[in-house]
């Protein structure tokens, strides 16, 4: 008998059709990488979110476009290192096993390179928005 305990509706439907869902693939990948993860421990919690309260408070108090620009410039400078770190990691993941050079559109390497570029998009769009 098939055990549906802990499975969502998509997983139950996929199991009936002898298919795997994204959640199944992630679960299997975690299982298959368990010994690797034990040998290479990673943080068990997400990075703490930065406190944006001072930026939001300053933005609410801003009276002129120059003041808004000053706050926006400061917040972008504060976030830039984290966005670059994420982009750098995604590029490194795309380059794993040198698959990126001939990567087909929609392949994991191609998608990771696209994500790496888009990780920096907030900086580019905000720069375009400046007067």
GUDONU-795819 format. One record per atom (N, C-alpha, C): x, y, z. Coordinates in steps of 0.02 Angstrom, whole numbers, padded with zeros to 5 digits, always signed. Each point is the difference from the previous one (the first is absolute). Layout:
<sites>
XYZ ...
</sites>
This chain:
<sites>
+00042-00059+00000 -00042+00059+00000 +00044+00062+00000 -00018+00050-00040 +00037+00062-00006 -00015+00045+00059 +00051+00027+00031 -00008+00043+00059 +00001+00073-00022 -00055+00036+00010 -00005+00070-00020 +00014+00048+00058 +00020-00026+00057 +00013+00043+00058 +00058+00047-00017 -00011+00064+00012 +00052+00050-00012 +00005+00023-00072 -00042-00025-00044 +00002+00019-00071 -00055+00051-00015 +00015+00045-00045 -00051+00048-00021 -00039-00029-00059 -00052+00037-00021 -00044-00025-00053 +00038-00011-00065 +00048+00044-00016 +00040-00009-00062 +00040-00065+00002 +00029-00015+00058 +00039-00062+00006 -00044-00061-00006 -00058+00002+00030 -00046-00058-00004 -00022-00010-00073 -00018+00055-00034 -00021-00005-00070 +00058-00026-00043 +00060+00026+00011 +00058-00022-00039 +00015-00074+00012 -00007-00023+00061 +00014-00070+00015 -00050-00045-00036 -00061+00021-00006 -00050-00039-00036 +00017-00005-00074 +00036+00051-00026 +00019+00001-00071 +00072-00022-00010 +00030-00028+00052 +00069-00023-00003 +00048+00056-00022 -00009+00059+00029 +00042+00058-00015 +00027+00029+00066 +00045+00046-00006 +00029+00032+00058 -00017+00074-00002 -00011+00030+00059 -00011+00072+00004 +00065+00034+00018 +00000+00065-00002 +00059+00039+00020 +00018-00016+00073 -00051-00006+00043 +00013-00016+00070 +00032-00069+00007 -00023-00049-00040 +00031-00066+00001 +00073+00005-00020 +00014+00035-00054 +00069+00006-00024 +00044+00033+00052 -00026+00052+00033 +00039+00033+00053 +00012-00047+00059 -00051-00037+00019 +00007-00047+00056 +00051-00054-00016 -00004-00028-00060 +00047-00051-00021 +00072+00027-00004 +00006+00061-00024 +00067+00031-00003 +00028+00009+00070 -00042+00023+00047 +00024+00007+00070 +00022-00068+00027 -00039-00052-00013 +00017-00067+00023 +00065-00023-00032 +00007+00007-00065 +00059-00024-00035 +00063+00039+00017 -00008+00062+00023 +00058+00042+00017 +00014+00001+00074 -00035-00041+00039 +00008+00003+00073 +00071-00011+00022 +00035-00049-00026 +00069-00012+00022 +00046+00057-00022 -00012+00029-00058 +00038+00058-00023 -00011+00058+00047 -00064+00013+00018 -00016+00056+00045 +00030-00011+00069 +00004-00063+00022 +00032-00014+00065 +00075+00016-00003 +00031-00013-00057 +00071+00014-00008 +00014+00074-00012 -00050+00036-00026 +00007+00071-00015 -00059+00038+00030 +00001+00009+00066 -00057+00032+00033 -00012+00071-00024 -00062+00016-00010 -00022+00067-00021 -00043+00029+00056 -00007+00066+00001 -00042+00029+00052 -00070-00030-00003 -00030-00011+00057 -00067-00030+00002 -00056+00051+00000 +00019+00064+00000 -00050+00053-00002 +00016+00049-00055 -00052+00032-00027 +00014+00052-00050 +00038+00058+00032 +00034+00038-00041 +00032+00061+00026 -00053+00046+00028 +00016+00035+00053 -00050+00046+00027 -00014+00056-00049 -00062+00020-00004 -00019+00055-00043 +00028+00065+00029 +00025+00043-00042 +00025+00064+00026 -00058+00042+00026 +00016+00042+00048 -00050+00045+00029 -00008+00060-00046 -00057+00004-00033 -00013+00056-00046 -00037+00058+00034 -00013-00007+00064 -00038+00051+00037 +00031+00070-00007 +00066+00008+00009 +00028+00068-00007 -00011+00029-00070 +00005-00042-00051 -00011+00024-00069 -00073+00019-00012 -00045-00041+00025 -00071+00015-00008 -00020+00062+00040 +00028+00008+00060 -00014+00060+00040 +00026+00062-00036 +00061-00004-00027 +00029+00057-00035 -00041+00015-00063 -00021-00052-00035 -00041+00010-00060 -00065+00034+00017 -00032-00020+00054 -00064+00031+00020 +00010+00073+00019 +00058+00018+00026 +00013+00069+00020 +00026+00043-00057 +00019-00030-00055 +00029+00037-00057 -00051+00050-00027 +00024+00059-00017 -00043+00054-00025 +00016+00018-00072 +00059-00017-00023 +00021+00020-00067 +00026-00060-00039 +00001+00006-00067 +00030-00054-00040 +00073-00013+00019 +00037+00052+00018 +00070-00009+00019 +00005-00042+00064 -00045+00011+00046 +00002-00040+00062 -00018-00073-00014 -00050-00011-00043 -00017-00069-00019 +00058-00033-00035 +00033+00037-00045 +00058-00026-00035 +00055-00019+00049 +00011+00042+00051 +00051-00015+00049 -00014-00064+00038 -00062-00010+00020 -00020-00061+00037 +00006-00060-00047 -00025+00006-00060 +00002-00055-00049 +00072-00019-00015 +00042+00049-00011 +00070-00014-00014 +00033-00038+00058 -00017+00020+00060 +00029-00032+00059 -00024-00073+00007 -00065-00012-00010 -00026-00068+00007 +00028-00045-00055 +00007+00026-00061 +00029-00041-00054 +00073-00017+00016 +00037+00048+00027 +00069-00014+00020 +00003-00054+00054 -00049+00001+00045 -00002-00049+00055 -00015-00070-00026 -00044-00005-00050 -00020-00065-00026 +00046-00027-00055 +00039+00042-00031 +00041-00020-00057 +00045-00060+00015 +00036-00002+00056 +00043-00057+00013 -00038-00067+00002 -00059+00000+00031 -00039-00062+00004 -00024-00022-00069 -00022+00047-00041 -00023-00017-00067 +00057-00026-00043 +00059+00031+00007 +00058-00024-00038 +00022-00070+00024 -00004-00012+00065 +00017-00066+00026 -00046-00053-00028 -00065+00015-00002 -00048-00047-00029 +00014-00012-00074 +00012+00053-00036 +00015-00005-00071 +00063-00042-00012 +00052+00013+00039 +00062-00038-00006 -00010-00074+00012 -00041-00017+00051 -00013-00070+00013 -00038-00032-00059 -00050+00035-00026 -00039-00028-00056 +00043-00010-00062 +00047+00045-00013 +00047-00009-00056 +00043-00061+00013 +00026-00008+00060 +00042-00058+00016 -00040-00065-00009 -00063+00000+00021 -00042-00060-00008 -00012-00014-00074 -00009+00052-00040 -00010-00009-00072 +00062-00027-00034 +00058+00019+00026 +00064-00022-00029 +00020-00070+00023 -00037-00029+00047 +00017-00066+00025 +00003-00048-00059 +00052-00037-00004 +00014-00048-00053 +00001+00032-00069 +00011+00064-00004 +00009+00037-00063 -00058-00009-00048 -00060-00008+00025 -00058-00009-00043 -00027+00065-00028 +00023+00057+00025 -00029+00064-00019 +00015+00020-00071 +00056-00022-00027 +00021+00024-00067 -00048-00020-00055 -00022-00061+00000 -00046-00024-00051 -00069-00015+00029 -00016+00033+00054 -00063-00014+00034 -00059+00020-00044 -00047-00046-00005 -00060+00013-00038 -00046+00046+00039 -00038+00041-00036 -00049+00043+00032 -00047-00043+00042 -00011+00020+00062 -00043-00037+00044 +00036-00053+00041 +00063-00013-00015 +00039-00049+00039 +00017+00029+00067 +00017-00042+00050 +00019+00028+00065 +00056+00051-00003 +00052-00013-00040 +00056+00048-00004 -00024+00067-00029 -00040-00004-00053 -00025+00061-00031 -00044+00039+00049 -00043-00035+00035 -00045+00032+00048 +00039+00031+00058 +00052-00034+00022 +00041+00028+00055 +00037+00063-00023 +00025+00000-00061 +00034+00061-00025 -00051+00057-00007 -00060-00016-00022 -00052+00051-00006 -00017+00027+00070 -00007-00045+00048 -00016+00021+00069 +00057+00043+00028 +00062-00017-00016 +00057+00039+00025 -00005+00072-00024 -00017+00009-00063 -00007+00067-00026 -00060+00036+00030 -00054-00036+00010 -00060+00031+00027 +00007+00015+00075 +00046-00033+00034 +00011+00015+00070 +00024+00072+00009 +00033+00026-00052 +00025+00068+00003 -00050+00051-00030 -00057-00026-00025 -00049+00044-00031 -00025+00056+00045 -00012-00011+00064 -00023+00056+00041 +00048+00060-00002 +00065-00015-00002 +00049+00055-00003 -00005+00037-00067 -00006-00039-00054 -00003+00031-00067 -00065+00040-00008 -00056-00028+00020 -00063+00036-00008 -00003+00062+00043 +00025-00005+00061 +00001+00058+00044 +00046+00054-00028 +00055-00020-00030 +00045+00048-00031 -00034+00036-00057 -00039-00037-00040 -00037+00030-00055 -00053+00049+00025 -00028-00014+00058 -00053+00042+00028 +00024+00066+00027 +00065+00006+00007 +00027+00062+00029 -00006+00058-00050 -00010+00059+00028 -00009+00059-00043 +00064+00020-00036 
</sites>
